[in-house]
Amino acid sequence: MKATLKQYQQSPQKVRLVADFVRGKNVNRALTELSFVPKKASSVVAKLLKSALANATENDGKDADTLFIKEIRVDDGAIMYLNATTSTRTWNANPKANKSHFSNA
């Protein structure tokens, strides 16, 4: 089953550390271990895994105990950069990258 998260505002390098930690593990074991990881991205990856687990059990009727993480990918997204004008400062999206897109299959 597949779940996707887009436009997550954290660097892909930091999210990949957590994604690499859970890749190839049983879903229930990965969720348990993620609760002890002291990284900001661990709660977001856990939420994504719970979504993929719910999709697999509800839509496909799979058993939650037999599921494992086959693929988890973290890609680059849009960069946020500071555009300083004369009186105000605004944030604009740049198409190069500092947000994360990641999916779980």
Contacts in CASP RR format, 6 or more apart in sequence:
PFRMAT RR
TARGET T0000
AUTHOR 0000-0000-0000
METHOD contacts of the structure
MODEL  1
MKATLKQYQQSPQKVRLVADFVRGKNVNRALTELSFVPKKASSVVAKLLK
SALANATENDGKDADTLFIKEIRVDDGAIMYLNATTSTRTWNANPKANKS
HFSNA
1 52 0 8 1.000
1 53 0 8 1.000
1 55 0 8 1.000
1 56 0 8 1.000
1 59 0 8 1.000
1 60 0 8 1.000
1 62 0 8 1.000
1 105 0 8 1.000
2 52 0 8 1.000
2 55 0 8 1.000
2 103 0 8 1.000
2 104 0 8 1.000
2 105 0 8 1.000
3 48 0 8 1.000
3 49 0 8 1.000
3 51 0 8 1.000
3 52 0 8 1.000
3 55 0 8 1.000
3 103 0 8 1.000
3 104 0 8 1.000
4 101 0 8 1.000
4 102 0 8 1.000
4 103 0 8 1.000
4 104 0 8 1.000
5 44 0 8 1.000
5 48 0 8 1.000
5 101 0 8 1.000
5 102 0 8 1.000
5 103 0 8 1.000
6 101 0 8 1.000
7 77 0 8 1.000
7 78 0 8 1.000
7 99 0 8 1.000
7 101 0 8 1.000
8 15 0 8 1.000
8 41 0 8 1.000
8 44 0 8 1.000
8 99 0 8 1.000
8 100 0 8 1.000
8 101 0 8 1.000
8 102 0 8 1.000
9 80 0 8 1.000
9 99 0 8 1.000
9 100 0 8 1.000
10 40 0 8 1.000
10 41 0 8 1.000
10 44 0 8 1.000
10 99 0 8 1.000
10 100 0 8 1.000
11 98 0 8 1.000
11 100 0 8 1.000
12 74 0 8 1.000
12 75 0 8 1.000
12 76 0 8 1.000
12 77 0 8 1.000
12 97 0 8 1.000
12 100 0 8 1.000
12 102 0 8 1.000
14 39 0 8 1.000
14 40 0 8 1.000
14 41 0 8 1.000
15 41 0 8 1.000
15 44 0 8 1.000
15 45 0 8 1.000
15 74 0 8 1.000
15 100 0 8 1.000
15 102 0 8 1.000
16 74 0 8 1.000
17 39 0 8 1.000
17 41 0 8 1.000
18 34 0 8 1.000
18 37 0 8 1.000
18 39 0 8 1.000
18 41 0 8 1.000
18 42 0 8 1.000
18 45 0 8 1.000
19 45 0 8 1.000
19 72 0 8 1.000
19 73 0 8 1.000
19 74 0 8 1.000
19 102 0 8 1.000
21 33 0 8 1.000
21 34 0 8 1.000
21 37 0 8 1.000
22 30 0 8 1.000
22 33 0 8 1.000
22 34 0 8 1.000
22 45 0 8 1.000
22 49 0 8 1.000
22 69 0 8 1.000
22 72 0 8 1.000
23 69 0 8 1.000
23 71 0 8 1.000
23 72 0 8 1.000
24 68 0 8 1.000
24 69 0 8 1.000
24 70 0 8 1.000
25 33 0 8 1.000
25 68 0 8 1.000
25 69 0 8 1.000
26 65 0 8 1.000
26 67 0 8 1.000
26 68 0 8 1.000
27 49 0 8 1.000
27 52 0 8 1.000
27 53 0 8 1.000
27 64 0 8 1.000
27 67 0 8 1.000
27 68 0 8 1.000
27 69 0 8 1.000
28 64 0 8 1.000
28 65 0 8 1.000
30 49 0 8 1.000
30 69 0 8 1.000
31 46 0 8 1.000
31 49 0 8 1.000
31 50 0 8 1.000
31 53 0 8 1.000
34 42 0 8 1.000
34 43 0 8 1.000
34 45 0 8 1.000
34 46 0 8 1.000
34 49 0 8 1.000
35 42 0 8 1.000
35 46 0 8 1.000
45 72 0 8 1.000
45 102 0 8 1.000
48 102 0 8 1.000
48 104 0 8 1.000
49 69 0 8 1.000
49 104 0 8 1.000
52 104 0 8 1.000
53 64 0 8 1.000
53 67 0 8 1.000
56 62 0 8 1.000
56 64 0 8 1.000
56 67 0 8 1.000
57 63 0 8 1.000
57 64 0 8 1.000
69 104 0 8 1.000
70 105 0 8 1.000
71 104 0 8 1.000
71 105 0 8 1.000
72 102 0 8 1.000
72 103 0 8 1.000
72 104 0 8 1.000
72 105 0 8 1.000
73 102 0 8 1.000
73 103 0 8 1.000
73 104 0 8 1.000
73 105 0 8 1.000
74 100 0 8 1.000
74 101 0 8 1.000
74 102 0 8 1.000
75 100 0 8 1.000
75 101 0 8 1.000
75 102 0 8 1.000
76 97 0 8 1.000
76 98 0 8 1.000
76 99 0 8 1.000
76 100 0 8 1.000
76 101 0 8 1.000
77 97 0 8 1.000
77 98 0 8 1.000
77 99 0 8 1.000
77 100 0 8 1.000
77 101 0 8 1.000
78 93 0 8 1.000
78 94 0 8 1.000
78 95 0 8 1.000
78 96 0 8 1.000
78 97 0 8 1.000
78 98 0 8 1.000
78 99 0 8 1.000
79 93 0 8 1.000
79 94 0 8 1.000
79 95 0 8 1.000
79 96 0 8 1.000
79 97 0 8 1.000
79 98 0 8 1.000
79 99 0 8 1.000
80 91 0 8 1.000
80 92 0 8 1.000
80 93 0 8 1.000
80 94 0 8 1.000
80 98 0 8 1.000
80 99 0 8 1.000
81 91 0 8 1.000
81 92 0 8 1.000
81 94 0 8 1.000
82 89 0 8 1.000
82 91 0 8 1.000
83 89 0 8 1.000
83 90 0 8 1.000
83 91 0 8 1.000
83 92 0 8 1.000
END
